[in-house]
């Protein structure tokens, strides 16, 4: 180990983490050029190479590496939240109608495809333009861009580093949710714990918001698969010895490292554009049903990325490549990359629950800079595998149970619903409490689901 491992969580969360979390976090700490520590967030669980919930920063000047497994396969999977300005009582009588309209408007499920078809030129423009490209194509509003991480466009993206196979997989998937834990959820602000941050974010008790959770779909998965294969071969050639081949990596300052960065950044832009298009489809679907809803964008933030950021290490500012796999950037108050309206409170951090359980909105803190390179948790974190969940639950039973609690579920797959059963995840409130107490991000609002479109 070149650096220590720091795992955040209360006693119960850490006790219940599988042994693989510790093992993988230790393995990450052996990688060349790592600085500070290898971190695991309170929602951490076993992943590919890095634990999901893993954070690590690398200095290229010290031989630092970039790892495709440290970014993840669903590059830039993230959450976008829209405000409505409408109260729960106003939508309760039409909740089913809203769920049906959203389910019809936004394709969901394994292999789902949408109406958008991109030519080769359009694909390359999207990969290098992100949400900026999407807005220029008429998807959404210009003002949305100030409320997206990186202002909706990741610099340094290179479409020429993305394979034709990856582009082919994505050509029909823009504007789609995909499967797994992805969702489109109508939520109520059940509790507002920070009035000041709530006002800055445009939140009030009882408000309805809409959360979109998805990423770069087939393109991101293909990028990860292809570059991991290349990295394994290259590591053997250049003498990088790894405790786990799933940690396959490349020096940041190498041709392979630079190509992966270009492709990965294109994957980030793909996710930005995808969520921007879905946000537009949501606005279209609800225009007649909720004519009084503002549907303004609160924020859009990714997990599963590697970003070049300046952080202090031992009191010295250094430009680092920060891997966040299943972890969310959480810039604190005063950070100049945030829109002016958000600089006083810090960046919104979205923590997704599982259908039927709470989600949370947090705010980044100044303390998080020193504690985990301005990073926080991203969700509840699985407590059992999808295979295990299918053995215990049936999708129809879960849909019926949640319906009795007033939560409308729409999904193309009852198998997918079973895999995403609420009890297959950790207690999101415990994860958030640990995150808050550790100073990684502070609690702003607890959200409760009203309707969920599940991939």
Phi, psi and omega in degrees: 000132179268338180219164176286170173251134176236120179248123179267142177156161173278178185302317182294316180296317181291320178299323185274352176293138178291156184302334180299330179299309179299314182299314182290321178296323176295317179299319178300324182293350179267353187289146181299138172078007179289144181232159176076268181197165168264119187253149170230129181283166183298341179264014188298142172208172185302138178221197179266108180079278172281149169293149171288125191100011180269142178227131177207143181240143185230140181257115181297333180290345179248025179080021182301152185242164169240135184240126177298326177290339177278350174261317181105167183279324178270076185304131177061024167308137184196186183232135174240133181238128178255138174273152175241331185074010182248144181272159180302318183302331182284335182257348185306316181292341184241021184299317180294320178298319178297314180299317180295321180294318179291321179297324179286330187275329187241109180299138181223156176113168180300126178071014182297143178232156181247192182276343185281133175233124184258134172286173179301316181293320179293322178300312181296321178295320178295316182295333180259348183251339178058221182293334176299315175302314183299317179297318179296337177272001178097009180264097176097194189242148179303321183291345176301326190297329178289347183250022178239138174309137182062020182055030172085000181216119179275116178295151177085005177290141180229108179296332182288347177270356180263130185291159177296327178296316179296318179294321179298319181296333185265350192296337179246008190253003178291137181080027180232151182280322189083200187238200179071226184271012179286147183202164170232114192231135172268125189229156175249139172286095185283325178218135175248112186262343180228098185297319182297309179295323178301316178297317179297326181275350182082028183251143173220155179304132179087354179294152173260133174233164180234124182252137179240120182239109177194181184216224188264010172055218186294330181297311181298320180296320180293319177301311180299315181299312184292316184285329174300318180298316179296319183294321178302315181294317183293321180301320179296324182289320187262002173082027172275116182259124186243145176287344181209124183295342176293345176273013181317135189212178176217143173306136180303319181267060177218158179303318180292317178300319180291323178293318179296318178301317178297318180289317180299318178294326174296322176297322175299314179297324177299316179294318177303313181294321181297313180292328177296318179294316179298319176302321177294317179297322177297315179299318178297316184295329186260000184302318181273329183284320181235070185296340180269358183282136179286319182053036174286149180279125172281305178190162176222117183227145185260156156239174184066063180217169164229120184239145172275117183222154176263122179225152178275128175235118184054039176081002181245128179288128181225145177273116188236156172260106187264114174276129171232109181249109187065034177219155188245137170300141185218062181299139183271181180304142177090351181293127188287347179282347180274151174301146184309322183293340182259351186291334181285332186253340187097167186289137170298137177237123183257126180243108184279138172270202171246157185308130182097348178240171183291153163244170185222151167246125178244175174232139178298153182239158175294327182297330184297334178305313182276338188268336179194041180052045179056056181229155178215177179293168181234348182188195180283324184084132182292144173252350175209159182288164176297322178298315178298319181298320180295331178290333187263320189241157171246139185303316182298322179298319181292317179300316181293319180297315181291327176299321178295337177268006178085016181251120182271127179245133172231129180204146176281354187220114174290331174297317178297322178297317179299318180297331183257024180307139182308321183279001173277359182242161176291170177286107185297329180294324177293320177298314181294319179300317179295320178297316180295313183291332178281350181079015179285325176197155184249146183291133176243306184211142172260132183247143177240139184286143174246321178209141184223125170264115189252129175288000000 
